[in-house]
Amino acid sequence: MEIERKFLIRKDDLPQDLASYPCHRIEQGYLCTSPVVRIRRQDDDYFLTYKSRGLMSREEYNLPLTAEAYEHLKPKADGILITKDRYVIPEKDGLFIELDVFHGEYEGVLLAEVEFPTEEAANAYTAPDWFGEDVTYSTRYHNSTMSQSWQSDYCSLHSQ
């Protein structure tokens, strides 16, 4: 079960020391968006992921892929290939912030996600001051939605 909250981040509010945190290069495409079936390359690792419907909480299963299987499936992805850098920033209570800095069609979009062990912990969470709008309950900011419906207003909203 994946339980996470998602927040928009303004460029001016990024942590000053961002380069000091671990960073992963991610490329992902969607074979299906309902339910979500995704392929992902994260650095030198490859996965096929299934996600059930849901907003803050949903089932998620990750299966390993080979590089060859990923490359075979990549042309079959529907819509835009999402590319981003993911910074992993320690947060209070043993949590981590996954800060996604998007590239390509979504250059300028910044999203932070925090995963929780329980829905109670997610609901009790107080975000840091540098977090913007809570978009947990908006499917607009699911990567699967973004892969299907690129809109220039995503970038204009977040390049401020």
N, C-alpha and C positions, 0 to 999 in steps of 0.2 A: 504494500500500500504506500503510495506517495501522498504525503500531506505537505503542502507548501503554500506560502503566501508570495505574491509577486507585486513589485513596486516599480514605478517609473523613476528614473533618475535624470536630473538635469545635468548637462555637461559641466556647468559651473560648480556643481555640488560633488563632483567626483573626489574621492580621497586623494590628497596631495602625493602620497607615497604609493600609488597604485602599482608601479613597476616593481615594488619590493615583494609583492604577493605571488604565489604560484599562479601560472596562467596556462590554459589549455587552448589549442586551436581546434575549433569544431566546424565540421561541415556535415549537414544533414539534409535528407530529402524524405518525402512522404510518399509511400506506396499507396496509402489509403488514409483518409482523414476522419472517417466515421465507421468503425472505430479507428483510432490512430495506429498506423503501422509505419514505423520510421526506420530508416537506416542512418547510422551515424558513424563518422570517423572522428575520433577524439585523439589527437596526436597520432600515435601509431597503433591505436586500438580501434576495433570495428565492432558494431553492435546492430542487431535487429531488435527493435523495441515495440511492444504492444502496450497501449494505454487505453483504459476504459473511459467512458464518458465521466464527466465530473469537472468541478472547478477547483475547490481547495483540496479535495480528497479524491483519489482515483487509483485503481489498480494499475500497476506497472510491472512489466516483465521484460528483462533484458537477456538476450541470447547472444553469445559471441559469434562473430563472423570472421572469415578470413579476408585479407585484403582483396583477393580475387573475387570472392563472393560479393563484397561491397561494390567493386568496380563493375561487376556484372549487373547488379541491381540498380546502380546509380542512374543509368539512362531511362530506367522504367519509372523513376520518381515523377510524380505529377506536380506541376507548378514550379515555383522558384526554389532553387537550392539555397538553403540558409547557411551563411557563414558568419562566424563570430569568434571572438576571444572571450574565454571565461576565466575571470579572476576569482580565486577562492580566498575569501577574507574571513579570519576568525571573528566570531561574534560572541556575545555573552552566553552564559549557560551551556557552553560546549557546542553551540550551534555554529554554522558557517553561512556566510553570505556568498552566493554565486552571482557575480556581477557579469552580465553579458554585454559586450561591446560589439554591436553588429557591424558587418561590412557589406559590400555589394549594394544590392537594392535597398537595404535598410541602414545604410551608413548614417550614423548620427543617432540611432535609436539605442537607448541604454535601459536595461531592465535588471533588477536585482531580485533574486529568489532566495527564500530561506525555507529549508525543509525541517519538519518537526516530527517528533516521535508520536504525538497524539494530536487530535483535533483540539483538545482543551489547551494544550501548550500553544498551538497556532492561534487560537482565539485570544489568549492572554498576552500575546507578544506585543511589545511596544517597539516600534521601529526606530532606528537611529535618526537623528535630526537631518542627515543628508539624504534620506529617502524622500521621494515625492509621493505622488498619488498612489494609493493602494488599488491595483487593478486585478486582484485575485479573482474577482467574480466577473471579469470581462473576458469572454472568449476571443475578443479582438487581439489580445496579446498572447494567445497561445501560438507557439511557433507553427503548429499545423495550420492555423487560420492564416497566419502571415504568409505561409508558403503558397496559399491559394489566391490571395487578394491583395497584392501590393498596391498601396495607395501612397501618393506623395505626401499626404498629410501626416503620416507616421513620422517622417523625417522633420517636417517643419515644426511639429509639436515639440521635438526634443533637441533641436539644435540651438536652443536659446541659451 
